[in-house]
Amino acid sequence: MKTNYTIPTQTRIGHVHLKVSNLKRSLEFYCDLLGFDITTMYGTEAAFISAGGYHHHIGLNTWYSEDYPMASKEGVGLFHTAILYPTRKDLATIYNRLLKEKYPITGSADHGVSQAIYLNDPDGNGVELYWDRPKETWSYNPDGTIVMFSHVLDLDNLLKEINNT
């Protein structure tokens, strides 16, 4: 059903809340590996984490999922959580960290508007780590829609960003 309502342009997705099977293991991934900070704990069953002191970007809980198996790749559910890095150098830095920690990467892509690294958290939830190109460099189709694609991301070139200051 189409209505005349348009969501306000400044609307943002504030956070994602994930069901996990092991809170400690998830905190090791999101905090120890990716670098998020714990903002608060709800006993031993839930944690809220953020970047930069926000109340939370990600909630993690075991309320209905403690010790359950990993998320299925098939079926309905969350495809991935996308974490936006402020600069290409920041994306290169986290990619380099993942390489050093030998954390498995499931893919990468240049989408024209962004560059992305894909991986799974310990529960099999998809995670996209990405950087947006400046909006003024995006391309548009004649009908005004954004040109997006999935091309190979030159990961060696991305790593060169670390040495460029």
Buried (B, 14 or more C-beta within 10 A) or exposed (E): EEEEEEEEEEEEEEBBEBBBBBBEBBBEBBBEBBEBBBBEBEEEEBBBBBBEEEEBBBBBBBEEBBEEEEBEEEEEEEEBBBBBBEEBBBBBBBBBEBEEEEEEBEEBBBBBBBBBBBBBBBBEBBBBBBBBBEEEEBEEEEEEEEEEEEEEBEBEEBBEBEEEE
